[in-house]
Amino acid sequence: QHGGAALPAVEPSAVTSVGTALLSLEAALAVLCGIPAVDGSPLRLDPAALEAGCALDDLPGLYEDCLEWDAAALDPMQAAVLGWCLARPSLRDVGIVQWASDRAGGDTALDAQRRWEEGEEYPADLASVMWGESERPDPRRLDTALELVRCVAAQIPEAHRAGALATAAWLAWSLGRSTHADRYAAAALRIEPEHGLAEIVRSFVAHAHLPDWAFRR
């Protein structure tokens, strides 16, 4: 029941490399988008960070492309950009809806998120995905996303890890792996005690709530 729940083992140097890549990405975003850089961001812009920052212009494209990445051999910038997205609820939720549907679902979710931020109501059919009440997703797609996110969570510095852990928790839950989901959600809450998605997943597990599609072939 608990087998396979541990995050992949990584060398400390890999975590350091992803941390450096994350600082470079934040410096690039400060230039590209005006997002304030954090203390310690490098003065020189890394071309790879600029390229990763530009990839955020097509967020569904990034989320679709990353399913083809080799999760076991992520480039530090790949782990950094995905970890950066998953740390931001509005971007993370687009990824969850897309991985549970398809590229078109990601486009729809991104548009809905923008409209919601402008005061419109969030579409019920998209919200139903998060609650496990939509059409049954492709389990292979969810499993690929879960393995990718687990590898990101293992490599990104702990202070930035809660988003990836909470996403891994939802993906594990969506596949019916409640024990794994609870473990990831609990780890996210140890880093960020009021993490919304992690609290939701733990609530699902505590109430033995599984996604509706778990009961349908």
C-alpha positions in Angstrom: 0.0 0.0 0.0 2.9 2.3 0.8 5.3 0.9 -1.8 6.4 3.4 -4.4 5.3 6.5 -2.5 8.8 7.7 -1.7 10.1 10.5 -3.9 12.9 9.5 -6.2 16.4 9.7 -4.6 18.5 12.5 -6.0 21.9 13.9 -5.3 22.2 17.1 -3.3 24.0 18.6 -6.2 20.9 18.1 -8.4 18.8 20.1 -5.9 21.4 22.8 -5.9 21.4 23.0 -9.7 17.6 23.3 -9.8 17.8 26.0 -7.1 20.3 27.9 -9.2 18.1 27.4 -12.3 15.0 28.7 -10.4 16.9 31.9 -9.5 17.9 32.4 -13.1 14.3 31.8 -14.2 13.0 34.4 -11.7 15.6 36.9 -12.9 14.5 36.3 -16.5 10.9 36.7 -15.6 11.7 40.0 -13.9 12.9 41.3 -17.3 10.3 39.6 -19.5 7.2 40.1 -17.5 8.1 42.6 -14.7 7.7 39.9 -12.1 9.9 41.0 -9.1 13.0 39.0 -8.8 13.9 37.5 -5.5 17.1 38.3 -3.5 20.0 36.3 -4.8 18.9 36.3 -8.5 21.9 36.5 -10.8 22.6 39.8 -12.6 23.5 38.0 -15.8 20.5 36.5 -17.6 20.9 32.8 -18.5 19.7 32.2 -22.1 18.1 28.9 -21.0 16.1 30.9 -18.4 15.0 33.4 -21.0 13.9 30.5 -23.2 12.0 28.9 -20.3 10.4 32.2 -19.4 9.2 32.6 -23.0 7.7 29.1 -22.9 5.2 30.4 -20.3 3.6 32.5 -23.0 2.0 29.2 -24.2 1.3 27.5 -20.8 -0.8 24.6 -22.3 1.9 24.0 -24.8 4.5 23.7 -22.0 2.2 21.3 -20.0 1.7 19.2 -23.1 5.3 19.1 -24.1 6.5 18.2 -20.6 4.6 14.9 -20.8 7.3 13.9 -23.4 10.2 14.8 -21.1 12.3 12.1 -19.6 11.3 12.4 -15.9 14.3 10.5 -14.7 16.7 12.8 -16.5 15.2 16.3 -16.2 17.4 19.3 -17.1 17.6 21.6 -14.1 15.7 24.4 -16.0 12.9 21.9 -16.9 12.5 21.1 -13.2 12.7 24.7 -12.3 10.1 26.0 -14.7 7.6 23.3 -13.9 8.2 23.6 -10.2 7.7 27.4 -10.5 4.3 26.9 -12.3 3.1 24.3 -9.8 3.9 26.7 -6.9 1.2 29.1 -8.3 -2.3 27.8 -7.9 -3.8 29.6 -10.9 -1.1 28.0 -13.2 -1.1 24.7 -11.4 -4.9 24.2 -11.8 -4.5 24.6 -15.5 -2.0 21.8 -15.6 -4.2 19.5 -13.5 -7.2 20.1 -15.8 -5.1 19.6 -18.9 -3.4 16.4 -17.7 -6.8 15.1 -16.8 -8.2 15.9 -20.3 -6.1 17.1 -23.2 -4.4 20.1 -24.8 -7.7 21.7 -25.7 -8.8 21.3 -22.1 -5.7 23.2 -21.0 -6.6 26.0 -23.4 -10.1 26.2 -22.0 -8.9 26.1 -18.4 -6.4 28.9 -19.0 -9.1 31.1 -20.6 -11.4 30.3 -17.7 -8.8 31.2 -15.2 -8.2 34.6 -16.8 -12.0 35.2 -16.9 -12.3 34.2 -13.2 -9.6 36.6 -12.3 -11.6 39.3 -14.0 -14.7 38.5 -11.9 -16.5 35.9 -13.9 -17.7 32.6 -12.5 -15.4 29.6 -12.9 -17.1 27.0 -15.2 -18.7 24.2 -13.3 -17.5 21.5 -15.8 -13.9 22.5 -15.2 -14.3 22.6 -11.4 -15.8 19.1 -11.6 -12.5 17.8 -12.9 -10.8 18.9 -9.7 -13.4 17.1 -7.6 -13.2 13.9 -9.7 -16.6 14.2 -11.2 -15.8 14.6 -14.9 -15.3 12.2 -17.7 -12.7 9.5 -16.9 -9.2 10.7 -17.8 -6.6 8.6 -19.5 -4.8 6.9 -16.7 -1.6 6.6 -18.7 -1.6 10.4 -19.1 -2.2 10.9 -15.3 0.5 8.4 -14.5 3.0 10.1 -16.8 2.2 13.4 -15.2 2.5 12.0 -11.7 6.0 10.5 -12.3 7.1 13.8 -13.8 5.8 15.9 -10.9 7.3 13.4 -8.3 10.7 13.9 -10.0 10.3 17.7 -9.9 9.3 17.6 -6.2 12.4 15.5 -5.5 14.8 18.0 -7.2 13.4 21.4 -6.4 14.7 23.0 -3.1 12.4 22.2 -0.2 11.2 25.8 0.3 9.6 25.6 -3.2 8.4 22.0 -3.0 4.9 22.3 -1.6 3.2 23.0 -5.0 4.8 20.0 -6.7 4.0 17.8 -3.7 0.3 18.9 -3.6 0.0 18.3 -7.3 1.5 14.9 -6.9 -1.1 14.3 -4.2 -4.0 15.2 -6.5 -2.6 13.1 -9.3 -2.1 10.1 -7.0 -5.6 10.5 -5.7 -7.0 10.7 -9.2 -5.5 7.3 -9.9 -7.0 5.8 -6.7 -3.8 5.8 -4.7 -5.1 7.5 -1.6 -2.3 6.4 0.7 0.3 7.9 -1.6 -1.9 11.0 -2.0 -2.1 11.5 1.7 1.7 11.2 2.1 2.4 13.8 -0.5 -0.3 16.2 0.8 1.1 15.8 4.4 4.6 16.6 3.2 3.3 19.7 1.4 1.6 20.9 4.5 4.7 20.5 6.6 6.4 23.0 4.2 3.3 25.3 3.8 0.8 24.6 6.6 -2.2 26.2 4.9 -1.6 24.9 1.4 -5.1 24.8 -0.1 -4.8 21.9 -2.6 -2.9 19.8 0.0 -5.7 20.4 2.5 -8.4 19.5 0.0 -6.6 16.2 -0.9 -6.2 15.3 2.7 -9.9 16.0 3.3 -10.7 13.7 0.3 -8.6 10.9 1.8 -10.0 11.4 5.4 -13.5 11.0 4.1 -12.6 8.1 1.9 -13.7 10.1 -1.2 -12.4 8.8 -4.5 -12.9 10.3 -7.9 -16.2 9.2 -9.5 -14.3 7.8 -12.5 -12.5 5.3 -10.2 -15.8 3.4 -10.2 -16.3 3.5 -14.0 -14.4 1.5 -16.7 
